[in-house]
């Protein structure tokens, strides 16, 4: 829906490849992020999904101490 959503996807794919994050590890983080933050009223499903995608990516990289908390 929005340009930032494609950028979030691309950033996540590159980071997972570069830092050797398995699909399973990311999938688990994404499931947790979606469960923790359901869509807000008026928010599209795509916006909620990609917000969770970014949250999951941050969680995975933080666990690997690649980002500051």
MMTF fields as JSON, N, C-alpha, C and O atoms, coordinates in Angstrom:
{
  "mmtfVersion": "1.0.0",
  "mmtfProducer": "UNKNOWN",
  "numBonds": 275,
  "numAtoms": 276,
  "numGroups": 69,
  "numChains": 1,
  "numModels": 1,
  "chainsPerModel": [1],
  "groupsPerChain": [69],
  "chainIdList": ["A"],
  "bondAtomList": [4, 2, 8, 6, 12, 10, 16, 14, 20, 18, 24, 22, 28, 26, 32, 30, 36, 34, 40, 38, 44, 42, 48, 46, 52, 50, 56, 54, 60, 58, 64, 62, 68, 66, 72, 70, 76, 74, 80, 78, 84, 82, 88, 86, 92, 90, 96, 94, 100, 98, 104, 102, 108, 106, 112, 110, 116, 114, 120, 118, 124, 122, 128, 126, 132, 130, 136, 134, 140, 138, 144, 142, 148, 146, 152, 150, 156, 154, 160, 158, 164, 162, 168, 166, 172, 170, 176, 174, 180, 178, 184, 182, 188, 186, 192, 190, 196, 194, 200, 198, 204, 202, 208, 206, 212, 210, 216, 214, 220, 218, 224, 222, 228, 226, 232, 230, 236, 234, 240, 238, 244, 242, 248, 246, 252, 250, 256, 254, 260, 258, 264, 262, 268, 266, 272, 270],
  "bondOrderList": [1, 1, 1, 1, 1, 1, 1, 1, 1, 1, 1, 1, 1, 1, 1, 1, 1, 1, 1, 1, 1, 1, 1, 1, 1, 1, 1, 1, 1, 1, 1, 1, 1, 1, 1, 1, 1, 1, 1, 1, 1, 1, 1, 1, 1, 1, 1, 1, 1, 1, 1, 1, 1, 1, 1, 1, 1, 1, 1, 1, 1, 1, 1, 1, 1, 1, 1, 1],
  "groupList": [{"groupName": "UNK", "atomNameList": ["N", "CA", "C", "O"], "elementList": ["N", "C", "C", "O"], "formalChargeList": [0, 0, 0, 0], "bondAtomList": [1, 0, 2, 1, 3, 2], "bondOrderList": [1, 1, 2], "singleLetterCode": "X", "chemCompType": "L-PEPTIDE LINKING"}],
  "groupTypeList": [0, 0, 0, 0, 0, 0, 0, 0, 0, 0, 0, 0, 0, 0, 0, 0, 0, 0, 0, 0, 0, 0, 0, 0, 0, 0, 0, 0, 0, 0, 0, 0, 0, 0, 0, 0, 0, 0, 0, 0, 0, 0, 0, 0, 0, 0, 0, 0, 0, 0, 0, 0, 0, 0, 0, 0, 0, 0, 0, 0, 0, 0, 0, 0, 0, 0, 0, 0, 0],
  "groupIdList": [1, 2, 3, 4, 5, 6, 7, 8, 9, 10, 11, 12, 13, 14, 15, 16, 17, 18, 19, 20, 21, 22, 23, 24, 25, 26, 27, 28, 29, 30, 31, 32, 33, 34, 35, 36, 37, 38, 39, 40, 41, 42, 43, 44, 45, 46, 47, 48, 49, 50, 51, 52, 53, 54, 55, 56, 57, 58, 59, 60, 61, 62, 63, 64, 65, 66, 67, 68, 69],
  "secStructList": [7, 7, 2, 2, 2, 2, 2, 2, 2, 2, 2, 2, 2, 2, 2, 2, 2, 2, 6, 6, 7, 7, 2, 2, 2, 2, 2, 2, 2, 2, 2, 2, 2, 2, 2, 2, 1, 7, 7, 7, 6, 6, 7, 7, 2, 2, 2, 2, 2, 2, 2, 2, 2, 2, 2, 2, 2, 2, 2, 2, 2, 2, 2, 6, 6, 7, 1, 7, 7],
  "xCoordList": [0.8, 0.0, 0.841, 0.494, 1.931, 2.744, 4.21, 4.658, 4.953, 6.365, 7.181, 8.074, 6.875, 7.658, 7.497, 8.394, 6.376, 6.158, 7.121, 7.675, 7.32, 8.29, 9.707, 10.513, 10.005, 11.338, 11.563, 12.649, 10.532, 10.647, 10.908, 11.747, 10.192, 10.393, 11.819, 12.495, 12.272, 13.623, 14.689, 15.655, 14.522, 15.475, 15.545, 16.623, 14.395, 14.362, 15.05, 15.804, 14.791, 15.41, 16.927, 17.652, 17.408, 18.854, 19.474, 20.516, 18.848, 19.392, 19.418, 20.385, 18.363, 18.343, 19.45, 20.092, 19.684, 20.764, 22.126, 22.98, 22.324, 23.63, 23.999, 25.163, 23.017, 23.314, 22.913, 22.833, 22.661, 22.393, 21.252, 21.369, 20.158, 18.956, 18.118, 17.793, 17.781, 16.991, 15.554, 15.056, 14.916, 13.499, 12.659, 11.699, 13.015, 12.259, 12.387, 11.4, 13.598, 13.799, 12.99, 12.338, 13.039, 12.278, 10.784, 10.026, 10.356, 8.932, 8.407, 7.331, 9.157, 8.726, 8.622, 7.683, 9.595, 9.563, 8.385, 7.763, 8.072, 6.95, 5.622, 4.734, 5.483, 4.252, 4.056, 2.948, 5.132, 5.043, 4.697, 3.907, 5.285, 5.017, 3.575, 2.946, 3.053, 1.653, 0.721, -0.259, 1.015, 0.178, 0.234, -0.761, 1.395, 1.573, 0.902, 0.53, 0.749, 0.21, -0.812, -0.49, -2.028, -3.06, -3.342, -2.997, -3.959, -4.255, -5.095, -6.045, -4.733, -5.511, -6.757, -6.811, -7.74, -8.956, -8.567, -7.827, -9.056, -8.769, -7.459, -7.164, -6.68, -5.405, -5.639, -6.378, -5.031, -5.2, -4.429, -3.495, -4.828, -4.135, -2.686, -1.799, -2.433, -1.057, -0.197, 0.949, -0.735, 0.025, 0.344, 1.468, -0.619, -0.391, 0.662, 1.525, 0.582, 1.533, 2.958, 3.878, 3.143, 4.504, 5.044, 6.257, 4.178, 4.63, 5.131, 6.15, 4.423, 4.871, 6.164, 7.033, 6.298, 7.513, 8.729, 9.761, 8.599, 9.695, 9.987, 11.15, 8.948, 9.127, 9.86, 10.77, 9.467, 10.107, 11.57, 12.431, 11.855, 13.239, 14.074, 15.195, 13.541, 14.256, 14.509, 15.597, 13.507, 13.674, 14.779, 15.622, 14.77, 15.776, 17.174, 18.103, 17.321, 18.635, 19.077, 20.264, 18.151, 18.5, 18.988, 19.952, 18.315, 18.753, 20.167, 20.916, 20.527, 21.87, 22.837, 23.99, 22.37, 23.186, 23.769, 24.905, 22.991, 23.436, 22.878, 23.377, 21.854, 21.262, 21.276, 21.278, 21.286, 21.103, 19.66, 18.773, 19.401, 18.024, 17.221, 16.044],
  "yCoordList": [-1.207, 0.0, 1.268, 2.244, 1.26, 2.459, 2.148, 1.017, 3.143, 2.904, 2.393, 1.563, 2.888, 2.463, 0.972, 0.348, 0.397, -1.027, -1.866, -2.85, -1.485, -2.174, -2.007, -2.935, -0.822, -0.584, -1.432, -1.973, -1.542, -2.37, -3.826, -4.491, -4.311, -5.681, -5.874, -6.823, -4.98, -5.091, -4.997, -5.759, -4.072, -3.913, -5.185, -5.613, -5.774, -7.005, -8.16, -8.909, -8.305, -9.395, -9.242, -10.214, -8.038, -7.801, -8.048, -8.695, -7.544, -7.734, -9.208, -9.677, -9.938, -11.366, -12.104, -12.982, -11.76, -12.397, -12.014, -12.873, -10.741, -10.244, -10.778, -11.087, -10.889, -11.308, -12.751, -13.179, -13.498, -14.935, -15.264, -16.154, -14.539, -14.793, -15.809, -15.589, -16.892, -17.913, -17.437, -16.582, -18.009, -17.687, -18.082, -17.395, -19.17, -19.636, -18.657, -18.359, -18.154, -17.192, -15.922, -15.394, -15.442, -14.249, -14.511, -13.68, -15.659, -16.003, -15.989, -15.451, -16.574, -16.605, -15.19, -14.878, -14.34, -12.955, -12.202, -11.378, -12.482, -11.811, -12.25, -11.424, -13.526, -14.02, -13.322, -12.896, -13.205, -12.537, -11.06, -10.521, -10.407, -8.98, -8.741, -7.782, -9.601, -9.469, -9.681, -8.952, -10.668, -10.942, -9.798, -9.499, -9.162, -8.091, -6.785, -5.972, -6.586, -5.313, -5.55, -5.412, -5.902, -6.063, -4.722, -3.668, -4.765, -3.548, -2.579, -2.973, -1.313, -0.257, 0.032, -0.284, 0.626, 1.022, 1.968, 2.927, 1.707, 2.549, 2.231, 2.808, 1.335, 0.954, -0.187, -1.123, -0.123, -1.207, -2.438, -2.338, -3.581, -4.826, -4.769, -5.261, -4.17, -4.077, -3.198, -3.542, -2.074, -1.192, -1.895, -1.804, -2.585, -3.324, -4.415, -4.618, -5.112, -6.188, -5.653, -6.198, -4.6, -4.095, -3.395, -3.368, -2.834, -2.305, -3.465, -3.338, -4.58, -5.768, -6.311, -6.782, -6.249, -6.71, -5.939, -6.534, -4.603, -3.772, -4.101, -4.208, -4.262, -4.618, -5.954, -6.091, -6.926, -8.243, -8.143, -8.766, -7.374, -7.202, -6.558, -6.993, -5.537, -4.885, -5.864, -5.883, -6.679, -7.655, -8.652, -8.943, -9.17, -10.165, -9.555, -10.161, -8.359, -7.737, -7.3, -7.372, -6.852, -6.508, -7.739, -7.673, -8.849, -10.093, -10.445, -11.029, -10.109, -10.402, -9.259, -9.272, -8.294, -7.146, -6.384, -5.911, -6.267, -5.53, -4.117, -3.257, -3.871, -2.544, -2.157, -3.021, -0.881, -0.424, -0.589, -0.501, -0.822, -1.052, 0.208, 0.192],
  "zCoordList": [0.0, 0.0, 0.0, -0.665, 0.732, 0.916, 0.593, 0.779, 0.111, -0.199, 0.994, 0.825, 2.2, 3.356, 3.628, 4.194, 3.235, 3.472, 2.634, 3.124, 1.389, 0.545, 1.061, 1.003, 1.564, 2.123, 3.375, 3.58, 4.202, 5.417, 5.041, 5.65, 4.047, 3.585, 3.086, 3.481, 2.226, 1.683, 2.757, 2.742, 3.685, 4.769, 5.608, 6.019, 5.853, 6.636, 5.94, 6.562, 4.657, 3.895, 3.876, 4.091, 3.624, 3.585, 4.96, 5.058, 6.013, 7.358, 7.741, 8.341, 7.398, 7.724, 6.995, 7.572, 5.739, 4.988, 5.546, 5.763, 5.775, 6.223, 7.599, 7.854, 8.489, 9.856, 10.123, 11.274, 9.053, 9.118, 10.079, 10.922, 9.939, 10.723, 9.945, 8.778, 10.58, 9.886, 9.695, 10.427, 8.703, 8.468, 9.674, 10.021, 10.299, 11.464, 12.622, 13.296, 12.859, 13.939, 13.679, 14.58, 12.439, 12.121, 12.182, 12.682, 11.677, 11.7, 13.132, 13.394, 14.054, 15.45, 16.028, 16.76, 15.691, 16.166, 15.56, 16.231, 14.284, 13.625, 14.233, 14.442, 14.514, 15.162, 16.502, 16.829, 17.277, 18.588, 18.433, 19.208, 17.438, 17.222, 16.801, 17.249, 15.95, 15.529, 16.712, 16.868, 17.543, 18.714, 19.726, 20.387, 19.844, 20.831, 20.406, 21.252, 19.109, 18.622, 17.517, 16.337, 17.881, 16.844, 16.169, 16.704, 15.016, 14.253, 15.067, 15.744, 14.99, 15.631, 14.8, 13.612, 15.429, 14.701, 13.574, 13.793, 12.388, 11.248, 10.547, 9.501, 11.098, 10.486, 9.506, 9.813, 8.351, 7.39, 7.856, 8.652, 7.356, 7.697, 7.242, 7.939, 6.076, 5.57, 6.472, 6.761, 6.914, 7.798, 9.11, 9.602, 9.675, 10.915, 10.716, 11.57, 9.586, 9.308, 9.192, 9.803, 8.421, 8.226, 9.47, 9.679, 10.29, 11.582, 12.449, 13.128, 12.424, 13.167, 12.571, 13.304, 11.244, 10.56, 11.083, 11.393, 11.179, 11.673, 13.127, 13.516, 13.933, 15.336, 15.464, 16.282, 14.666, 14.711, 14.302, 14.923, 13.277, 12.839, 13.94, 14.204, 14.578, 15.682, 16.821, 17.396, 17.148, 18.23, 17.919, 18.768, 16.702, 16.319, 16.359, 16.892, 15.797, 15.774, 17.165, 17.484, 17.991, 19.374, 20.131, 20.893, 19.911, 20.566, 20.155, 20.939, 18.979, 18.47, 18.798, 18.368, 19.545, 19.983, 18.796, 18.852, 17.728, 16.563, 16.553, 15.827, 17.348, 17.471, 18.937, 19.814, 19.201, 20.563, 20.968, 20.119, 22.214, 22.677, 22.67, 23.029]
}
